[in-house]
């Protein structure tokens, strides 16, 4: 009986070890960002969660929003999602509150293409002229009394 208990414990320990080791390798594969995830930045300011995703040609073609007048070879397109549980996100003039910065140069958005104007969950695409080069790029967004700065190491390939 004692031997049977030892075999049972060893069997369970082996099964747990195998599950953990295969789960570990699956976890590391999940941790590797996909192209879309790699281009997404998130921060929070003044009770508002700000998520921005730099759109590539592939991303634009998958969206339901018509961005055909803003080709990615001439414009920087940043899909923006704002979420809050208090306040009214409609009070933020996104064309006034946003800027794209690279080094000392700063660009104001050319357009805000809205996908949702809900007061607590706002979404759309900020459109900037493509005048950036290589190197870090920042999206600066003033939310209430705070500024959110989201940084990309450089512009992605279109």
Helices and strands as residue ranges (DSSP letters): H 2-31, H 35-38, E 40-45, E 48-54, H 57-62, E 75-84, G 89-91, H 94-97, E 98-102, E 105-108, E 111-117, E 121-129, E 137-143, E 146-152
